[in-house]
Amino acid sequence: MAKSNNRLVPQIRTALEMNDDVRVRFLLHKKRPEDIAELCRNLHAEEIKHVLGLLEPEAIGAVMADLDPVIHGEVIEMMDPQVVADALDTIPSDEAADILENIPEELAEATIERMESEAAEDVEQLMTYPPDTAGGIMTPDVYNLEGHITVAEAIRALREDKTLEQVSYLYVTDRNRRLIGVMPLKRLIAARDDQALSEIMTRGVISARVDDDQEKVAHLVQKYDFRTLPIVDLNGTLVGRVTADDVMDVIEEEATEDMLKIGSVMPFETSVLKTRFTALYARRVVWLILLVFVNIFSGAGIAYHEHLIESVVALVFFLPLLIASGGNSGAQASTLIVRSMATGDVNAGDYARLLLREVGVSLALGATMAVCVYMIAWYRAGPEVALVVFISMITIVVIGSLIGISLPFLLKKFNMDPATASAPLVTSIADIAGVLIYLGIATALLDIMDPAAVIEEARAVCVPWIFI
């Protein structure tokens, strides 16, 4: 389907340039809203506005719900508020709220005024919740019945409700709409007609509060394999539900955000292709500048040991290798912990156990890598420098790994996103530690020897031209 859409884009563009609306309608004939939305991602805002103007309100709403948030603002500002309102009336309130949150406040208010009263009330209520909370992603369309009614009355109510769609669970509330139980429809159908819902419902309902983070909601749905999760307010009143489809969107959004943070890139709202040059620049430059200043400490460490480096120039040959090894091992450890925290496999109480295990793992890794470079260091610079490289490699890999495993826990303790412990940040810190460790060990060992004489003797008996 993607290839077919790619072939249609130039045809639609040509038809739009010629103002051939008949041709555009023919090209879009029998296309699903999702496919039209995919096509629109390759068009300019003015072209998208023209395409939407040729669709029915229901199709306009479905297409807009699938477009990138930034596109919403650009396109809706060019459209008649009444057309937008009619389209938003046809889609779920949570999707309509998401769209209106990305346009100017005055335009959003004008659109809401033109929507149907019930839908407008739901949208206004949803827009009061932060977008990354349970309230921000829920739909207020949730079916509930009071616990005192009988099974027969409940089934009759379900039959009479013409708006009922996709109901798998029946939520049971008290007279004040406080959530007290839940049951699958299958259990309701199998029960006796004279039983009260409160007798057959499951108590101790797992739910989320409107102010819970969307990641927590996603974790609950994944953990318990729910189709829907009820959402309650601070008083326990049932106010909405989050579906598995909503959770899939959250998981994709959070995974993308974590990946960007791991790369030290600030999140942006649309695709890379649609993001402006200035926005891409702004979201990358901040971390890069901060890391430049962090890496100044590496230069300061080298400058402090300048006399040692002048005496044993061969030390410089192994400096990039050693500090890169520390950064790589730290980035590996950090990535493992950040991902495990995101999936809920690891929490703050696991730090001590993970730290002890990482000491053993990193010692084994460091020793393996040290053996690999020891003979190269021997032939290149002699036994003393080889010993320095051997010890430094083990120490740097261990320290780098411990930095990588500890930084996410430290950020979590201060209520910061562990994903901020990104590979560039861990690598920069590990680089500084690597420089200081390597040159510190070299100073301690070579100060008690005569490295120049030892290196000269080693070169006389080896084949140095192979390594030069």
C-alpha positions in Angstrom: 0.0 0.0 0.0 2.9 2.4 0.8 4.3 1.9 -2.7 0.9 2.5 -4.3 0.5 5.7 -2.2 3.9 7.0 -3.3 2.9 6.6 -7.0 -0.4 8.5 -6.3 1.3 11.6 -4.7 2.6 13.1 -8.0 -0.7 12.4 -9.7 -2.6 14.1 -6.9 -0.2 17.1 -7.0 -0.7 17.4 -10.8 -4.5 17.3 -10.4 -4.4 19.9 -7.6 -2.3 22.3 -9.7 -4.8 22.0 -12.5 -7.7 22.5 -10.0 -9.1 19.2 -11.3 -11.2 18.2 -8.3 -12.9 15.4 -10.2 -9.6 13.8 -10.8 -8.5 14.1 -7.2 -11.8 12.5 -6.0 -11.3 9.7 -8.5 -7.7 9.1 -7.2 -9.0 9.0 -3.6 -12.0 6.8 -4.4 -12.3 3.9 -2.0 -9.2 4.9 -0.2 -9.3 4.4 3.6 -8.8 7.5 5.8 -5.5 6.0 7.0 -4.2 5.8 3.5 -5.4 9.3 2.7 -3.6 10.5 5.8 -0.4 8.8 4.6 -0.7 10.5 1.3 -1.2 13.9 3.0 2.1 13.5 4.8 3.8 14.0 1.5 1.8 17.1 0.6 2.1 20.8 1.6 -0.4 22.3 4.0 -2.3 24.2 1.3 -2.6 20.9 -0.7 -3.8 19.0 2.3 -6.5 21.7 3.0 -7.7 21.3 -0.6 -7.9 17.5 -0.3 -9.8 17.6 3.0 -12.2 20.0 1.4 -13.2 17.3 -1.1 -14.1 14.8 1.7 -17.2 14.2 3.8 -17.0 15.4 7.5 -16.5 11.8 8.8 -13.6 11.2 6.5 -12.1 14.6 7.3 -12.2 13.8 11.0 -10.6 10.3 10.5 -7.8 11.7 8.3 -7.1 14.6 10.7 -6.8 12.1 13.6 -4.0 10.3 11.7 -2.0 13.4 10.7 1.1 14.7 12.6 0.3 17.2 15.3 2.3 20.0 13.6 0.3 19.5 10.4 -3.0 20.0 12.4 -2.1 23.5 13.2 -1.0 24.5 9.7 -4.0 23.0 8.0 -6.8 23.9 10.5 -5.7 27.6 10.5 -6.6 27.7 6.8 -10.0 25.9 7.2 -13.5 27.1 8.1 -14.0 26.5 11.9 -17.5 25.1 11.1 -16.0 22.5 8.7 -13.4 21.5 11.4 -16.1 21.4 14.1 -18.4 19.1 11.9 -15.4 16.8 11.3 -14.4 16.6 15.0 -18.0 15.7 16.0 -17.5 12.4 14.1 -14.4 11.2 15.9 -13.8 10.2 19.6 -13.5 13.1 22.0 -10.0 12.2 23.0 -8.8 12.4 19.4 -10.6 15.7 18.9 -8.9 17.1 22.0 -5.5 16.0 20.8 -6.1 17.9 17.5 -7.3 21.1 19.2 -4.4 21.2 21.6 -2.1 21.8 18.6 -3.8 24.9 17.2 -4.0 28.5 18.5 -6.2 28.9 21.6 -8.6 31.4 19.9 -9.1 29.0 16.9 -9.6 26.1 19.3 -12.3 28.0 21.2 -14.1 29.1 18.0 -14.1 25.4 16.8 -15.4 24.1 20.2 -18.3 26.7 20.1 -19.4 25.2 16.8 -19.3 21.5 18.0 -22.3 19.6 19.3 -22.8 20.5 23.0 -22.1 17.0 24.4 -19.0 16.5 22.4 -17.8 20.1 23.1 -18.2 19.4 26.9 -16.1 16.2 26.7 -13.4 17.9 24.6 -13.2 20.9 27.0 -12.9 18.6 30.0 -10.2 16.4 28.3 -8.1 19.5 27.4 -7.8 20.4 31.1 -5.6 17.3 31.6 -1.9 17.4 30.8 -1.4 15.4 27.5 1.1 12.9 29.0 -1.3 11.8 31.8 -4.1 9.2 32.0 -6.6 12.0 31.7 -4.9 13.3 28.6 -5.1 10.0 26.7 -8.4 8.6 28.0 -11.8 8.7 26.3 -14.8 9.7 28.4 -16.9 7.2 26.5 -17.2 4.6 29.2 -20.2 2.4 29.9 -21.2 1.8 33.5 -24.2 0.5 35.5 -25.0 0.8 39.2 -24.4 -2.2 41.4 -27.9 -2.5 42.9 -29.6 -3.3 39.5 -30.2 -6.9 38.5 -28.7 -8.9 35.6 -32.0 -8.7 33.7 -32.1 -4.9 34.1 -28.5 -4.6 33.0 -29.1 -6.7 29.8 -32.2 -4.6 29.0 -30.2 -1.4 29.4 -27.5 -2.7 27.1 -30.0 -3.6 24.4 -31.7 -0.2 24.6 -28.4 1.8 24.3 -28.1 2.5 20.5 -24.7 4.3 20.9 -23.0 1.3 22.5 -19.9 0.1 20.7 -16.9 -2.2 21.5 -17.9 -3.0 25.1 -15.9 -5.9 26.5 -16.2 -5.0 30.2 -19.1 -3.6 32.2 -17.9 -1.2 35.0 -20.1 -1.2 38.1 -20.4 2.0 40.1 -22.3 3.2 43.2 -25.0 5.9 43.1 -22.3 8.6 43.0 -20.6 6.9 40.0 -17.6 5.8 42.2 -16.0 2.6 40.7 -16.7 -0.5 42.8 -16.4 -3.4 40.4 -16.0 -4.8 36.9 -17.2 -7.9 35.0 -16.8 -9.2 31.5 -20.0 -9.3 29.4 -19.7 -13.1 29.2 -20.2 -13.4 33.0 -23.2 -11.1 32.8 -24.9 -13.2 30.1 -24.2 -16.5 32.1 -25.6 -15.1 35.4 -29.2 -15.6 36.7 -31.6 -12.8 35.8 -32.4 -12.0 39.5 -28.9 -11.6 40.7 -27.6 -8.0 41.5 -24.5 -6.8 39.6 -22.8 -6.3 43.0 -23.1 -10.0 43.7 -21.3 -11.2 40.6 -18.8 -8.4 39.9 -15.1 -8.5 40.6 -14.1 -6.2 43.4 -10.7 -4.6 43.8 -10.7 -3.1 40.3 -7.3 -2.2 38.9 -7.6 1.4 37.6 -5.5 4.5 37.1 -6.1 8.1 38.3 -6.4 10.9 35.8 -3.1 12.4 37.0 -1.1 9.2 36.6 1.7 9.3 34.0 0.8 7.7 30.7 3.7 5.3 31.0 2.2 3.9 34.2 -1.1 3.4 32.4 0.7 1.6 29.5 2.5 -0.6 32.0 -0.8 -1.6 33.7 -2.5 -2.5 30.4 0.6 -4.5 29.3 1.0 -6.3 32.7 -2.6 -7.4 33.0 -3.3 -7.8 29.3 -6.4 -5.5 29.5 -8.4 -4.4 26.5 -9.5 -1.3 28.5 -8.4 0.3 31.8 -10.8 2.4 33.8 -9.7 5.9 34.8 -11.0 7.6 38.0 -10.6 11.0 39.4 -9.2 11.9 42.8 -12.4 10.8 44.5 -12.6 7.4 42.8 -15.3 8.6 40.4 -15.3 6.8 37.0 -14.5 9.4 34.4 -13.2 7.5 31.4 -11.2 4.6 30.0 -8.0 3.9 28.1 -8.0 1.3 25.4 -5.2 -1.0 24.2 -5.1 1.1 21.0 -4.3 4.2 23.1 -1.6 2.3 24.9 0.1 1.3 21.6 0.3 5.0 20.7 1.8 5.8 24.1 4.4 3.0 23.8 5.5 4.2 20.4 5.7 7.8 21.6 7.6 6.9 24.8 10.0 4.6 22.9 10.7 7.4 20.4 11.3 9.9 23.1 13.7 7.6 24.9 15.6 6.8 21.8 16.0 10.6 21.1 17.2 11.2 24.6 19.7 8.3 24.4 21.1 10.1 21.4 21.0 13.5 23.3 18.4 14.9 20.9 15.4 16.8 22.4 12.1 15.3 21.3 10.1 17.0 18.5 6.5 16.7 17.5 6.6 15.5 13.9 8.8 13.4 11.6 12.4 14.2 10.7 11.3 15.0 7.1 8.6 17.5 8.3 10.7 19.2 11.0 12.2 22.5 10.0 15.9 23.1 9.8 15.9 25.5 12.7 13.9 23.0 14.9 16.4 20.2 14.1 19.3 22.5 14.9 17.7 23.7 18.2 17.0 20.2 19.4 20.5 19.0 18.9 22.8 21.9 19.6 22.0 22.3 23.4 23.3 18.9 24.4 26.3 19.1 22.0 27.4 22.4 23.5 27.0 21.1 27.1 29.1 18.0 26.2 31.8 20.2 24.6 32.2 21.9 28.0 32.1 18.5 29.8 34.9 17.2 27.6 37.1 20.2 28.4 38.0 18.2 31.6 39.5 15.5 29.4 41.8 18.1 27.9 42.7 19.5 31.3 43.7 16.0 32.5 46.0 15.6 29.5 47.5 19.0 30.0 48.2 18.2 33.7 50.2 15.1 32.6 51.9 16.9 29.7 55.5 16.3 31.1 54.8 12.5 31.3 53.4 12.4 27.7 56.5 14.3 26.5 58.7 11.7 28.2 56.9 8.6 26.9 55.2 9.6 23.7 54.1 6.0 23.1 51.4 6.6 25.8 49.4 8.7 23.3 49.1 5.8 20.9 46.8 3.9 23.4 44.9 6.9 24.8 42.0 6.9 22.2 41.7 3.1 22.5 41.4 3.1 26.2 39.0 6.0 26.7 36.8 4.7 23.9 36.6 1.3 25.6 35.5 2.9 28.8 32.8 5.0 27.0 31.6 1.9 25.1 31.3 -0.2 28.1 29.5 2.6 30.0 27.1 3.2 27.1 26.2 -0.6 27.0 25.5 -0.7 30.8 23.4 2.5 30.6 21.3 1.3 27.7 20.6 -2.0 29.4 19.4 -0.2 32.6 17.4 2.5 30.9 15.5 0.0 28.8 14.9 -2.3 31.9 13.6 0.7 33.8 11.3 1.6 30.9 9.8 -1.9 30.8 9.5 -2.1 34.6 12.0 -5.0 35.0 14.2 -2.9 37.2 13.5 -0.5 40.0 15.5 1.5 42.6 15.6 -1.4 45.0 17.6 -3.5 42.5 20.6 -1.1 42.3 22.9 -2.8 44.9 22.4 -6.2 43.4 22.9 -4.9 39.8 26.0 -3.0 40.9 27.7 -6.0 42.4 27.0 -8.1 39.4 28.2 -5.4 37.0 31.5 -5.3 38.9 32.1 -9.0 38.1 30.9 -8.7 34.5 33.0 -5.6 33.8 36.1 -7.1 35.4 35.7 -10.1 33.0 35.1 -7.8 30.1 38.1 -5.6 31.0 40.4 -8.5 31.5 39.5 -9.9 28.1 40.1 -6.6 26.4 43.3 -6.1 28.3 44.7 -9.4 27.1 43.9 -8.4 23.5 45.9 -5.2 23.7 48.7 -6.3 26.0 51.0 -7.9 23.3 50.4 -4.9 20.9 51.5 -2.6 23.7 54.5 -4.8 24.4 55.8 -4.7 20.9 54.8 -1.1 20.3 56.2 0.5 23.5 57.8 -2.2 25.8 56.8 -4.2 28.9 56.4 -1.2 31.2 53.9 0.6 29.0 52.2 -2.7 28.2 51.7 -3.2 32.0 50.2 0.3 32.2 47.9 -0.4 29.3 46.8 -3.7 30.8 45.9 -2.3 34.2 44.4 0.8 32.7 42.1 -1.2 30.4 40.7 -3.3 33.2 40.2 -0.3 35.5 38.7 2.0 32.8 36.2 -0.6 31.6 35.1 -1.3 35.2 34.7 2.4 36.1 33.0 3.1 32.8 30.5 0.3 33.4 29.8 1.5 36.9 29.2 5.0 35.7 26.8 3.7 33.0 24.8 1.6 35.5 24.7 4.2 38.2 23.7 7.3 36.3 20.2 6.2 35.4 19.5 5.3 39.1 20.8 8.7 40.2 18.6 10.6 37.7 15.6 8.5 38.8 16.3 9.4 42.4 16.0 13.1 41.5 12.8 12.5 39.5 14.5 12.9 36.2 14.1 10.7 33.1 16.7 7.9 33.2 16.8 8.1 29.4 18.7 11.4 30.0 21.7 9.1 30.9 22.3 9.0 27.2 25.2 7.3 25.4 26.9 10.7 24.7 26.6 11.8 28.3 27.9 8.5 29.7 30.6 8.4 27.1 31.8 12.0 28.0 31.9 11.3 31.7 33.7 7.9 31.1 36.2 9.7 28.8 37.2 12.1 31.5 37.5 9.2 34.0 39.5 7.2 31.4 42.0 10.0 30.8 42.6 10.6 34.5 42.9 6.8 35.3 45.2 6.0 32.4 47.6 8.9 32.9 47.4 8.5 36.7 48.4 4.8 36.5 51.1 5.7 34.0 52.5 8.3 36.4 52.5 5.9 39.3 54.2 3.0 37.5 56.6 4.8 35.2 57.9 7.2 37.8 59.7 4.3 39.6 61.2 3.1 36.3 63.4 4.4 33.5 60.8 4.1 30.6 63.2 5.5 28.0 65.8 2.9 28.5 63.2 0.0 28.7 61.5 1.2 25.5 64.8 1.5 23.6 65.8 -2.1 24.6 62.4 -3.4 23.6 62.6 -1.8 20.2 66.1 -3.3 19.6 64.7 -6.9 19.9 61.3 -6.5 18.3 60.0 -5.7 14.9 58.6 -2.2 15.5 58.0 -1.3 11.8 55.0 -3.7 11.8 53.2 -1.5 14.4 54.4 1.9 13.2 
